[in-house]
Amino acid sequence: MNSKYEQIKTLHFKIFPNAVPSKDSAGAGLNQTETATASVSQILFSKKRLLERCYPGSYIINSYLLRALRKLEGLVDFHMQSIGAQRILMPSLSPSHLWKDSGRWDLMGKELFRVEDRNDNQLCLAPTHEETVCSMVANHQLSYKSLPLLLYQITGKFRDEPHQKHGLLRGREFIMKDLYTFDENETQAKKTYNMVVNAYENIFKELSLNVIKVAADPGAIGGSTSHEYHIESAVGEDTLKLCDKCGDAVNIELYTDVHQPKNCQYGSCTEKRRTVKGIELAHTFLLGDRYSKPLNVTYRSKENKPEYTYMGCYGIGVSRLLAAAVEVLSTSSHMKMPRVISPYQLVIIPQKKGYKFEETLHIAEQVYDELERIPSTRGEVVIDDRFNQSIGQRIRDAKLMGFPLALCVSKQALASEGGDETVEILDLYEGESQRVALQEITSYLSARVATVQHHLV
Amino acid sequence: MNSKYEQIKTLHFKIFPNAVPSKDSAGAGLNQTETATASVSQILFSKKRLLERCYPGSYIINSYLLRALRKLEGLVDFHMQSIGAQRILMPSLSPSHLWKDSGRWDLMGKELFRVEDRNDNQLCLAPTHEETVCSMVANHQLSYKSLPLLLYQITGKFRDEPHQKHGLLRGREFIMKDLYTFDENETQAKKTYNMVVNAYENIFKELSLNVIKVAADPGAIGGSTSHEYHIESAVGEDTLKLCDKCGDAVNIELYTDVHQPKNCQYGSCTEKRRTVKGIELAHTFLLGDRYSKPLNVTYRSKENKPEYTYMGCYGIGVSRLLAAAVEVLSTSSHMKMPRVISPYQLVIIPQKKGYKFEETLHIAEQVYDELERIPSTRGEVVIDDRFNQSIGQRIRDAKLMGFPLALCVSKQALASEGGDETVEILDLYEGESQRVALQEITSYLSARVATVQHHLV
């Protein structure tokens, strides 16, 4: 893979694994019945085969979409790191005795995938890791001086979901960021809780998503204080009562039918609440000693006495967040993502093969090389090398793929007598276009590309 | 976490989760019996609790060691990307019908963790993904024009290993890079094979590891050509016959007892072969149509006829490679890693609390800030804030932790009348030390830190 041409050729596979039509006649990876009930993100991901079903509720994520997922992971890493959380990696399999200690072996019922090893030991595929992290931390002689302790991971989780639905929105295998916190007492734990909540809000802000914070039911996890973060969407599976005036929201799960709050009760607000559907993106819990007691996670207090740590746990459904963002920002013919996590920031589209093709390709490659030299655009640019398609066809495809920006090098780009060479830069998300002189491209673009550093933490 | 002090304080947790002694009396996470049979890497990882056992053959990787693993992943990503391979993400669970189609459902026996879902469907936790990747690629109408197609992932794999041993060297859950290649025919597949082999050799070169390429037994995977990559180590589980003269090696598994080659037969070489133990790090296979035929992975040839793709598969045991590198480079009191993947490049050690402590801490923080501004050292430096320990104690610990470089700011660092402020920089791997003037630190270090970019591919 040395020549320029080879390099471009590999991009062909990278972006367009489906450049050839798929076997199923709909050409969309979904059959007609499925398309009728599919969500927008599911349709878009299937159309371009960014996501392919492996078994019900479980998907292969192809390279283009995986870039978005990994950028999102990097963003989450950054915000976890900024509050002093340490990234660790726990195994997926967890021995049953820990779950029996916590009481969840029976409680989790059919949601838990159970496995027996060759020695008839019972294990489960962990949907969440309170038991595992507690079994480790219990072996450390924690002192009050080493608290708060914040440990998280970003890994695949498993849940034998009876109602898997809408692709990445509700699957049986999914990517989750799970954070576990250990504090001295409730007062300290609440400080930690607020710090994490603040980090979550920064994540959603960086993604420019309108996320609703909702008081929630702690459910099977156990514990006291709990909030969910939802995004409003018709395909959401939770029903929320939202006050548009003050922004307060509750999940109706918390109320019996007769006691559902029709009007806001937040502060002095009495506005009528609106009923909306929400997709749950994240969940925060104060757990108290729900797990630290049965699993014996203690620390030495100032008085040198063993005390149970006061725990919290905090999840973000990372793969679901990616799909939900696409769900609310897109239509079924135009994919949009938060710009910071878009797989690539820019696609360069030279003229179709024919008159003046070579010249426009030359300019396209020149621009590509130049943008590869600039840190903010390096690795963020691809050339669409399907040269047998018109620029218009490829722009439509760029919209389906979710590119924020397209740079078109048409015949008109070439300098006329005494004129400058210009290209057209389209902001596909805003629906704007601008003709830009060749020598001004880098300064024009560097103000317009969104980047998220891929942090190693 | 705003103040400088808080920032440093979090590093305390990050590097030294075990600053307090662990509960078990050996203080090493291993009991006496275990220590007697443990490998060097296992002892080192346990001493500093970088690795903690969750169940036999399965470990929690703590944040410090995870940084090394993620750097190694980044290195592997880079070299896979450079040959045009696309990173994808496949689920861990794989439906039994695919494994029945390939014939491995029975063949894999007890090594396969098997799971039943709530609808009594049989699944397995995939130790390798030929079946899954084939089921996807079979749904694409591949043309000869879209070949070679190279797809890989870096994920946790599962094997119900009867002889789990030596921590990350042989576990039941482990991180593997698995690449699957699709070609038109054997000739093309051999070109791809050589390209991948070349990338593997570049990876080992970048890690400065002496790796032995061995003709191997294709085993349960099936197929024809196959090579293993081993590193020589007393704890290795394979026996190799190595010719020190020409470097050729074979795995004795390939031979019956009476036919074991005592002397080299490579080219005209007849040197006596040495028997060595090897840890297998990587494996490459040409598979032919072993999987593409039963799973129907075809492409349209130039003549527009459907033909089976000629496959290859290529694994690197990423977590094992990390442990094996530590195994061969270290002693049980001094951990060394390939410099490019060391979690941090430099630890700064200020004076112990007492006379002139504040002044040395001030210099330490100044140096830290300066190195954070330079791309090659940003994020690669920590201050050892266990200020109640002597510099000597902390240097011993820095050796146990595997830091390549230590920068000590002792009382002597402070400028005497008319003199320059100097610090001592220790190359802990080479056992060298150098006194360097404050204003020369950055230029001195930038030539000595090893970096691997964390690539997003």
Interface residues (C-beta under 8 A of the other chain):
Chain A: M1 E6 T10 F13 K14 P17 N18 A19 V20 P21 S22 K23 D24 G29 R49 E52 C54 Y55 S58 Y59 I60 I61 N62 S63 L66 R67 L69 R70 K71 G74 S82 I83 G84 Q86 R87 I88 L89 M90 P91 S92 L93 S94 P95 K110 F113 R114 V115 D117 R118 N121 L123 L125 T132 V133 S135 M136 N139 H140 Q141 L142 S143 S146 L149 L151 T155 G156 F158 D160 P162 R172 E173 G379 H454 L456 V457
Chain B: M1 E6 T10 F13 K14 P17 N18 A19 V20 P21 S22 K23 D24 G29 R49 E52 C54 Y55 S58 Y59 I60 I61 N62 S63 L66 R67 L69 R70 K71 G74 S82 I83 G84 Q86 R87 I88 L89 M90 P91 S92 L93 S94 P95 K110 F113 R114 V115 D117 R118 N121 L123 L125 T132 V133 S135 M136 N139 H140 Q141 L142 S143 S146 L149 L151 T155 G156 F158 D160 P162 R172 E173 G379 H454 L456 V457
